[in-house]
Amino acid sequence: MGPAPFRFVPQSGGTIEAPAFSRVFKLFATVIVGGCALWLAQLFTSGVLGTGRTTGVVWFLAGLVMMLWTWWHIMRSRTRITSEGLHQRWIWDKDMAFDDLAYGKLIRVRGLEWLIAPRLYVRTLMGKFTVFYGATPELIAEFERIVRELREFRQL
């Protein structure tokens, strides 16, 4: 038995899909990762990371590889809303079905949405939670609708 399932249909009636992170955020991520790569190259060519210091080079490369891996996923991450639920392509894909949602909250820094991606925090009836990022006004508007309609639905 249990509570009734929550139903939601995107404004367009179909699917809404958009980038999870803004272009400015992607630019900053690119500058940071590129700067670290250039710094490593400069250290290596100047001889600071020469022979006998392979442990330092290995750790620096390991960190750079992790940064590149995260950067790649920032660049291609997209959030999709369908009538079935939420999905975000990320390092590990995130999915959350609407029928099991119990709570939702939109977390944002007003005026800085162009830099800090608003995020939708959702929790299921069993307590599982997930965070979905959205960078476009259409996606943020749907996040707001989800939170509002879910709050009204669960208060009945």
KADA-V11255 format. One record per pair of residues at least 12 apart in sequence whose ideal C-beta (glycine too) atoms are under 8 Angstrom apart, sorted by the first residue. I is the first residue (numbers start at 1). J is the second residue. Records with the same first field share a line. If there is no record, write none. Layout:
I=J, J
This chain:
2=125
3=125, 154
5=98, 99, 100
6=98, 99, 100, 101, 149, 150, 153, 154
7=83, 98, 99
8=81, 83, 98, 145, 146, 149, 150
9=83
10=81, 82, 83, 142
11=138, 141, 142, 145
14=82
15=80, 81, 82
16=80, 81, 138, 139, 142
17=78, 79, 80, 81
18=78, 79, 134, 135, 136, 138, 139
19=77, 78, 79, 135, 136
20=77, 78, 79, 88, 89, 90, 117, 132, 133, 134, 135
21=74, 77, 117, 133, 135
22=113, 114, 115, 117, 135
24=114, 115
25=74, 115, 116, 117, 135
26=74, 75
28=115
29=70, 71, 74, 75
30=71
32=67
33=64, 67, 68, 71
36=63, 64, 67
37=64
40=60, 61, 64
43=60
44=57
69=91
70=91
73=90, 91
76=89
77=89, 90, 133
79=132, 133, 134, 139
81=139, 142, 146
83=98
84=97, 98
85=97, 98, 99
86=98, 120, 122, 130, 132
88=132, 133
94=130, 131, 132
95=130
96=122, 124, 130, 132
100=124, 125, 126
101=122, 123, 124, 125, 150
102=123, 124, 125, 154
103=122, 123, 150, 154
104=120, 121, 122, 123, 146, 147, 150, 151
105=120, 121, 147
106=118, 119, 120, 121, 140, 143, 144, 147
107=119, 120, 121, 131
108=140
113=135, 140
117=133, 134, 135
118=133, 134, 135, 140, 143
119=131, 132, 133, 134
120=132, 133, 134, 143, 146, 147
122=146
